[in-house]
Structures are given as C-alpha cells and as structure tokens.
Amino acid sequence: MMVLIQRKKNSDIEYSTVFWIKIVFSFIAYILIYFSSFYIAQFYKIPQLEAVLQVISLVLIISALSSVHKIKLTNELNFKDQAKIMLFSTIVGGIFGIVLAYRGYGVWSLVYQNLAINVIQTLIFWIYSRWIPSFNYSRDFVKSIRKTGLLFLLSNVLLILYNNIYVMFIGKLFSATTLGNYTRAAQFEQLPENTTNSIIVKVLFPVLAENKDDLVKLKSNTLMILSWLSFIITPIMVLLIINAERIITLLLTKKWIESSGFLIVLCVSGIFIPINNTILNIFNVLAKPLITTYVFLFKITFSALCIMLLFNYGPLFIANVIVVENIIVLFILGFICNKIINLSTLEIFKSIGPSIIFNSISALIIIFIFKLQFLNAINNFVFVLSTSTLFLIFVYVFNLLFKTTEILIVNKTINKYLSKCF
C-alpha cells in the first residue's frame, strides 16, 4: 500500500494487482485465525473467545475491500473527503458500540463496533470512489516492488502483533473481567486516537513523500505536522484523563468503573503514540521500512519482557509499561531522525512540548477546582460538560498568551468563517 503512494503514477492494472493481492492475503489470514480460534480460546481458557475471533477477523477482509480505494483518493490529493468518510464511520460505529455496551452486549459490543466502522467505511469508499478493480494482474509490477512490499508487509504484521500484545498477556495472566475492563478502556482511548491518526497519516504521507528528496523541506513539514498533531490530540486525551471515572460511569454504569484506571494510563500513552507513528512514516516515505520493522520488534520485545517480569504487581502496573515504552521509543526515533534528516529529539520536543505543557497546567487547574467539596454532587453529564468547557478555555488562553502558530491559524479561520456568515 505504501508503495502505491510512493510512486508518482500508477496504472489501473497496478491498482488492481495490489487490490487482489490484498484480498488473497486477507482471506488467508482470516482462514488461519478462524481455524486457530479454538486453540487460542483453549489457551486463554475463555470458550467465548473462539466465536469472537471468528467474527472479528472478518474485519481483515472487509477493510481489504476498500484499501486501494483509499490509496486512489490519497494519490488524487483528496484528503478532505477521506477525513469525512473516516470520521463519519468512526463516530457512527463508536456510538453503535457504546449503545450495545450499555445494553449489556459485553465484549460483543466491541466486535460489532469494529465491524460496523469497517462496513460503513468500505461501502462509502466504493460509492464515492466509483473505482472497480479489473481482473488483471501484473507480474512485472509485483517483481519490482517485491522487496520493499515484503518489508512493509512485515512491519504491518508486527504492528498488528504489537497492538494486541497487552490484550494477549492481560487475558492470559489475569481474569476475563480484568481483560474486559482493559478492552473497554481501550475502546474509549482508541476512538479519538485512531480517528486522528488515520486522518493525519492519510494526509501527511503524500505531503512528506512529495518532498522526500528535499531533506530540509521534509524536516520542516515533519515538525509542522508534529506540532499540529500534538495540538489536536493532546487536549482530547487530557480531557479523557480528567473525566475518566465520570465518562465510564455515565456511558457504561458503575459496573465498569475499574476501566477508568486503564483509561487514564492509555490516554497518557495516547499522547505519544500518534507522534511516534508520524515519525515512523518518515522512514516509510524514505523507503526505509526496515527501520520501522526494527522499531516494532523492539516495542514487542520490550513490552513482553516487562510484562513477564512485572505481572506480579498487577494489571494496572503492567498497563503503565505502555507509557514508558512509547517515551523510550520517541527518544530512539529522535536519535534515528537526527542521523537521517537532521531532526533531533530536542527539536521534536520543542514542537510537541507547548501543547503538552499548556494542557497539563490546564488539567491541574481543573482538577484543583473540581476537587472542591460542593462540586462533588454535580451529576456526571454536567460535570463532564463543565470540566471540558473550562479546560478548553484555559488551553485556548495559554495558546493565545504565547501566540502559538496553531491558535493564530484557528483564530484566522474562525474570523474568516464568521465574516462570511455575517
């Protein structure tokens, strides 16, 4: 997939070739998971897991059906409509999952949520793109991209393994209830993270690829993207941290209150994960997927070793490994970037630092205010609404005082929009 974006021009037969390769690989992966599900369920001693895996793995086939359509729109520089489609499908699927969870569907709410998001996304991309793959296949094209394509495939496999490593270990080492609390927290954290990450990556990859031969521009664009990404994702994650218990209680009842601890930890890591993913995309842009592969191997090895050494301290302690691991990876990526495009770790932190600092200070002020005794009696909805409003005001004021580039552009856009309306 990355290969198609890197190439400036792709013919219909090349798009079709990649489409059918993706379909074949997704069916093979589905069949492997389907017939392995019984043994996986036995390994975890959770009989229900067999049916869950057999259904959830359908996402592999469904998402493969629209993967090339997304790439075509990306190569046409049509980012706005892609963002709308992904945002719409994620919101609708997310609401659907929360409703099912509220009605007592348990783990199946997560399964149906993922299926709903991918089905909606695939249908809209097919309708909007109007591209239909032909039954053609180019062997010469496959040969030309074989080496790079295999490395991209390997890094994607490692990404999937990494994304599930904590679920695998928590499910094996602790109770099904603990796993349920973890996955429920992950559902809330991943909704904004994945949405933002998908949109940003879809937009930034071709922008970076356009300047891959000009390392000065590549560095400048990377810093700009990191700054905007931190500006957008940090307040979302901090708001979830502040309101973790109230949101869980409001949407899922007190039965899931233990999920709030996991949610707080996951949201802290959620501030750094999109930043790391963005930097990893630089190596993909420069056709260096081997670096991405090594980074994911490190993440998997580090996480697995820490979990095995520290599991006696409890599941919440293990979850904190995600935060430590992503901060370490950020320093590693900074070191590699400094060697390749002269982008140092210090420059990266200068780019994302203001948003983290302004949001952290604002969060501390809000926590202090709402710790007052007479505010404890506020119902959950009003509490979340009040803290969110005040928090965003504080963040806005801090950005305004220090005249950050992002807030100046936001103000200019708002003023332009208001002048048109009135």
C-alpha positions in Angstrom: 0.0 0.0 0.0 2.8 2.4 0.9 4.5 1.5 -2.4 1.5 2.8 -4.4 1.6 6.2 -2.5 5.4 6.5 -3.0 5.1 6.0 -6.8 4.1 9.2 -8.6 1.9 7.4 -11.2 0.1 4.1 -11.0 -1.9 2.4 -13.8 -5.2 0.7 -13.4 -3.6 -2.7 -13.7 -1.2 -1.8 -10.9 -4.0 -0.7 -8.6 -5.9 -3.9 -9.5 -2.9 -6.1 -8.8 -2.5 -4.7 -5.3 -6.2 -5.0 -4.7 -6.3 -8.7 -5.5 -3.1 -9.3 -3.5 -4.7 -7.7 -0.5 -7.8 -9.7 -0.9 -5.9 -13.0 -1.2 -3.7 -12.2 1.9 -6.7 -11.1 3.9 -8.6 -14.4 3.1 -5.5 -16.4 4.1 -5.2 -14.5 7.3 -8.9 -15.0 8.1 -8.8 -18.7 7.4 -5.7 -19.1 9.7 -7.4 -17.1 12.5 -10.7 -19.0 12.0 -9.2 -22.4 12.4 -6.8 -21.3 15.2 -9.5 -19.7 17.2 -10.5 -22.9 19.1 -6.9 -23.4 20.3 -6.5 -19.7 21.2 -9.7 -19.9 23.3 -8.3 -23.0 25.0 -5.0 -21.3 25.7 -6.8 -18.4 27.4 -9.4 -20.7 29.0 -12.2 -18.4 27.6 -14.6 -20.6 25.4 -16.4 -17.4 24.2 -13.2 -16.2 22.6 -13.5 -18.8 19.7 -16.6 -17.2 18.3 -15.4 -13.7 19.0 -12.2 -14.3 17.0 -14.1 -15.9 14.1 -16.3 -12.9 13.8 -13.9 -10.0 14.5 -11.4 -11.4 12.0 -13.9 -10.6 9.2 -12.6 -7.0 9.6 -9.4 -8.2 7.7 -11.5 -9.0 4.6 -13.8 -6.0 4.9 -11.0 -3.5 5.3 -9.1 -5.0 2.4 -12.0 -4.4 0.1 -11.6 -0.6 0.4 -7.8 -0.3 0.9 -7.0 0.5 -2.7 -9.9 3.0 -2.9 -8.4 4.9 -0.1 -5.0 4.9 -1.8 -6.5 6.2 -5.0 -8.1 9.1 -3.2 -4.8 9.8 -1.4 -2.9 9.9 -4.7 -5.5 12.3 -6.1 -4.8 14.5 -3.0 -8.4 14.2 -1.9 -7.9 14.3 1.8 -10.9 16.2 2.9 -13.4 13.6 1.7 -11.3 10.8 3.1 -11.3 12.5 6.5 -15.1 13.0 6.4 -15.7 9.3 5.5 -13.4 8.0 8.2 -14.7 10.4 10.8 -18.4 9.6 9.9 -17.9 5.9 10.0 -15.8 6.0 13.3 -18.4 8.2 15.0 -21.4 6.1 13.9 -19.6 2.8 14.7 -18.4 4.2 18.0 -21.9 5.3 19.1 -23.2 1.9 17.9 -20.6 0.1 20.1 -21.4 2.3 23.2 -25.1 1.7 22.8 -24.6 -2.1 22.6 -22.3 -2.0 25.6 -24.9 0.0 27.6 -27.5 -2.7 26.7 -25.2 -5.4 28.1 -23.6 -7.0 25.0 -20.2 -7.0 26.7 -17.3 -8.0 24.5 -19.6 -8.3 21.5 -20.2 -4.6 21.5 -16.5 -4.2 20.6 -16.8 -6.8 17.9 -19.9 -5.3 16.3 -18.4 -1.8 16.7 -15.3 -2.7 14.6 -17.4 -4.5 12.0 -19.8 -1.5 11.7 -17.0 1.0 11.3 -15.3 -1.1 8.6 -18.5 -1.9 6.7 -19.7 1.7 6.7 -16.2 2.9 5.6 -15.9 0.3 2.8 -19.4 1.0 1.4 -18.9 4.7 1.3 -15.4 4.5 -0.3 -16.8 2.2 -3.0 -19.7 4.5 -3.7 -17.6 7.7 -3.6 -14.5 6.4 -5.5 -16.5 4.6 -8.2 -13.4 2.6 -9.0 -14.0 -1.1 -9.8 -10.9 -3.4 -9.9 -10.3 -5.2 -13.2 -9.4 -8.9 -13.3 -5.8 -8.1 -14.4 -2.5 -8.9 -12.7 1.0 -7.5 -13.5 3.8 -9.9 -12.6 6.4 -7.3 -13.6 4.9 -4.8 -11.2 4.9 -7.4 -8.4 8.6 -8.2 -9.1 9.6 -4.5 -9.0 8.0 -3.9 -5.5 8.6 -7.4 -4.1 11.4 -6.5 -1.6 10.0 -3.2 -0.4 6.5 -4.6 -0.3 7.5 -7.6 1.8 9.2 -5.3 4.3 6.1 -3.1 4.5 4.0 -6.3 5.0 6.3 -7.5 7.8 6.1 -4.1 9.6 2.3 -4.2 9.3 2.2 -7.7 10.7 4.4 -6.6 13.6 2.2 -3.6 14.2 -0.9 -5.9 14.5 1.0 -8.1 16.9 2.1 -5.1 19.0 -1.4 -3.7 19.1 -2.6 -7.0 20.6 0.3 -7.9 22.9 -1.2 -6.3 26.0 -4.6 -7.9 25.4 -2.9 -11.3 24.9 -0.9 -11.1 28.1 -3.6 -9.5 30.3 -6.1 -12.1 29.0 -3.7 -14.9 29.9 -2.3 -13.6 33.2 -5.5 -12.2 34.7 -9.2 -12.7 34.8 -11.7 -12.3 32.0 -13.2 -9.4 34.0 -9.8 -7.6 34.0 -9.4 -8.1 30.3 -12.9 -6.8 29.8 -12.1 -3.6 31.8 -8.9 -3.1 29.7 -10.5 -3.6 26.3 -13.4 -1.3 27.3 -10.9 1.4 28.3 -9.0 0.8 25.0 -12.3 1.3 23.2 -12.7 4.9 24.5 -9.0 5.8 24.0 -8.6 4.3 20.5 -11.7 6.0 19.1 -10.1 9.6 19.0 -6.6 8.2 18.6 -7.3 6.0 15.6 -9.5 8.6 14.0 -6.9 11.4 14.3 -4.1 9.1 13.4 -5.8 7.7 10.3 -6.7 11.2 9.0 -3.3 12.6 9.8 -1.4 9.7 8.3 -3.6 9.7 5.1 -2.9 13.4 4.7 0.7 13.6 5.8 2.2 10.7 3.9 1.8 12.1 0.4 2.8 15.6 1.7 6.0 14.2 3.1 6.5 11.9 0.0 6.3 15.0 -2.2 9.4 16.4 -0.5 11.3 13.2 0.2 14.3 14.3 -2.0 14.5 17.7 -0.2 15.5 16.8 3.4 15.2 20.5 4.6 11.6 20.6 3.5 10.9 17.1 4.8 12.2 18.2 8.2 10.2 21.4 8.2 7.0 19.6 7.1 7.5 16.9 9.8 7.9 19.5 12.6 4.8 21.3 11.4 2.7 18.1 11.3 4.0 17.0 14.8 3.1 20.4 16.2 -0.5 20.3 14.8 -0.9 16.6 15.8 0.0 17.4 19.4 -2.2 20.5 19.3 -5.2 18.3 18.3 -4.7 15.0 20.1 -3.3 16.2 23.5 -6.4 18.1 24.7 -8.7 15.1 23.7 -6.5 12.7 25.7 -6.2 15.0 28.7 -10.0 15.5 28.8 -10.5 11.8 28.9 -7.9 11.6 31.7 -9.7 14.3 33.8 -13.2 12.8 33.2 -12.3 9.1 33.1 -14.4 7.9 36.0 -17.4 10.1 35.1 -17.4 9.1 31.5 -17.2 5.4 32.3 -20.0 5.8 34.9 -22.1 7.9 32.5 -21.9 5.7 29.5 -21.3 2.2 31.0 -22.6 2.4 34.6 -20.5 1.8 37.7 -20.1 -1.8 36.8 -17.2 -0.8 34.6 -15.6 1.7 37.0 -12.3 -0.2 37.1 -11.9 0.6 33.4 -11.2 4.2 34.4 -7.7 3.4 35.7 -6.8 1.7 32.4 -8.3 4.6 30.5 -6.1 7.2 32.3 -2.9 5.2 31.6 -3.9 4.5 27.9 -4.7 8.2 27.4 -1.2 9.2 28.7 0.4 6.9 26.1 -2.2 8.1 23.6 -0.4 11.5 23.6 2.8 9.9 22.4 1.6 7.1 20.1 0.4 9.3 17.2 3.7 11.3 17.5 5.7 8.1 17.2 3.6 6.8 14.3 4.1 10.1 12.4 7.9 9.8 12.8 7.8 6.2 11.7 6.0 7.4 8.5 9.1 9.4 7.6 11.1 6.2 7.3 8.3 4.8 5.1 8.4 7.9 2.9 12.2 7.5 2.5 11.6 3.8 1.6 13.3 2.6 4.8 10.6 0.1 6.1 13.5 -1.9 7.7 13.8 0.8 10.4 10.1 0.6 11.1 10.4 -3.2 11.4 13.2 -3.0 13.9 11.3 -0.4 15.9 8.3 -2.7 16.2 10.5 -5.6 17.1 11.9 -3.6 19.9 8.5 -2.5 21.1 7.2 -6.1 21.1 10.3 -7.5 22.9 10.4 -4.6 25.5 6.7 -4.9 26.3 6.8 -8.7 26.5 9.8 -8.8 28.8 8.4 -6.0 31.1 5.1 -7.8 31.3 6.6 -11.1 32.2 8.9 -9.5 34.8 6.3 -7.2 36.4 3.0 -9.1 36.2 3.0 -9.8 39.9 2.5 -6.0 40.5 -1.0 -6.2 38.9 -2.6 -5.4 35.6 -2.7 -1.6 36.1 1.1 -1.6 36.7 1.6 -3.6 33.5 -0.5 -1.1 31.6 1.9 1.7 32.6 4.6 -0.1 30.6 2.9 1.3 27.5 3.7 4.8 28.6 7.3 4.1 29.4 7.8 2.1 26.2 6.4 4.9 24.0 8.5 7.6 25.6 11.7 5.4 25.1 10.7 4.8 21.5 10.3 8.6 21.0 13.9 9.1 22.1 15.0 6.2 19.8 13.1 7.7 16.8 14.6 11.1 17.6 18.1 9.6 17.5 17.5 7.9 14.2 15.8 11.0 12.7 18.9 13.1 13.7 21.1 10.7 11.7 18.8 10.7 8.6 17.2 14.1 8.2 19.0 16.1 10.9 15.8 16.3 13.1 16.9 16.0 16.7 14.9 14.8 19.8 15.2 18.3 21.2 13.5 19.8 18.1 10.8 17.2 18.3 10.1 18.0 22.0 10.1 21.7 21.1 7.5 21.0 18.5 5.1 19.0 20.7 6.1 20.5 24.1 3.9 23.6 24.2 0.7 21.6 23.8 1.7 19.1 26.4 2.7 21.8 28.9 -0.4 24.0 28.3 -2.8 21.1 28.6 -1.1 19.7 31.7 -1.3 23.0 33.5 -4.9 23.5 32.5 -5.7 20.0 33.7 -4.1 20.6 37.1 -6.2 23.8 37.5 -9.4 22.0 36.6 -8.6 19.1 38.9 -8.0 21.5 41.7 -11.2 23.4 41.1 -13.4 20.4 40.8 -11.9 18.8 44.0 -13.9 21.3 46.0 -16.5 19.6 48.2 -19.6 21.4 46.9 -18.8 20.4 43.3 -18.7 16.6 44.0 -22.5 16.4 43.9 -22.8 17.5 40.3 -24.3 14.8 38.1 -21.9 13.1 35.6 -23.1 14.8 32.4 -22.9 18.3 33.8 -19.6 17.5 35.4 -18.0 16.3 32.1 -19.5 19.3 30.2 -18.3 21.8 32.8 -14.8 20.5 33.1 -14.4 20.2 29.4 -15.6 23.7 28.7 -13.4 25.3 31.4 -10.4 23.1 30.3 -10.7 24.2 26.7 -11.0 27.8 27.7 -7.7 27.6 29.8 -5.9 25.8 26.9 -7.1 28.5 24.5 -6.0 31.3 26.7 -2.5 29.7 27.2 -2.1 29.3 23.5 -3.3 32.9 22.9 -0.9 34.3 25.5 2.1 32.6 23.9 0.8 33.2 20.4 1.3 29.7 19.1 1.1 29.2 15.3 -1.8 26.8 15.6 -4.1 29.2 17.6 -3.3 32.1 15.3 -4.4 30.0 12.3 -7.5 28.7 14.2 -8.5 32.3 15.1 -7.9 33.5 11.5 -10.1 30.6 10.2 -12.9 31.3 12.7 -12.8 35.1 11.8 -12.9 34.3 8.1 -15.9 31.9 8.6 -17.8 34.5 10.8 -17.2 37.3 8.3 -18.8 35.1 5.6 -21.8 34.2 7.8 -22.5 37.8 8.9 
